[in-house]
Amino acid sequence: MSGTLILTAVLMGLATAAARFLPFLAGARLAGPALRRLFAELFPPAVLAVLLVYMARGLGDADAPAQMAQAAGAAVTVAAHLGWRNLLLSVGSGTAACMLVLHLAG
């Protein structure tokens, strides 16, 4: 196994553990309205922005059907989020649209 793969796995494990233990370590400070607003209103759009940037990063190297599928998935994801403000529904519908376009094009 390569050192890069092991380092990536360890860093991902540490990031996951930190995210899970943060509520217990921060205690009552997480109950404040400012932090609640941050997670409720700003976190889902931030996650979607990261996903869209990550998807667009390798888009230029892909073939035309993959580009069309990713563009359709991104458009559906953004539209679903603007319509329903539900992160799971947004990502799920965008993924489904991407897979459908890939299936129909292939």
Order of alpha helices (4+ residues) and beta strands (2+ residues): alpha-alpha-alpha-alpha-alpha
